[in-house]
Amino acid sequence: MQYNKPLDNLTNKEMHDLLQDIIDDCVSYAGDSYEEFGKNTVDNLRMLKLVDYGFSKEQKLAQKYTYLSDYLSTEQFKSLCEACDYDENVLKDFNNQVKQFYHGERVSSIFYDALEENKIEEYIKEYDKFYHGLSDDIDIYNTHNDMDREMD
């Protein structure tokens, strides 16, 4: 797997995959002597800050969009970030809707309806399809007739 972006822009999953690729390469190169070769290599990468266990991208976004991250579980927030490809304009809009929700203001949106009706996980799944062009609408009630496009 090849990454063409800085480490601080990698998601937790991408960081984990990168580290796993490094470990796999070390093991394949060193054979059974992972403890002698692989562990030291990974430790050196960590010391050189090529492998970072600091704040993930999701954690940084959670600090920025506090209403959204406080309302959603960690897993829901991560899923929503992945569903919109970490688009900060989208996350900002969702954050503002949660803020309005907290203040008792009525917002006309499917996201707001999902918050009110405790259907946020259904919404995230539908939004993922919609955002990536696999569906023409967001249907948290599953009333559409499965006309969603096939995933490639």
Buried (B, 14 or more C-beta within 10 A) or exposed (E): EEEEEEBEEBBEEBBEBBBEEBBEEBBEEBEEEBEEBBEEBBEEBEEEEEBBEEEBBBBEBBEEBEBBBEBBEEEBBBBBBBBBEBEEEBBEBBBBBBBBBEEEEEBEEBBBBBBEEEBBBBBBBBBBBBBEEBBEEBBBEEEEEEEBEEEE
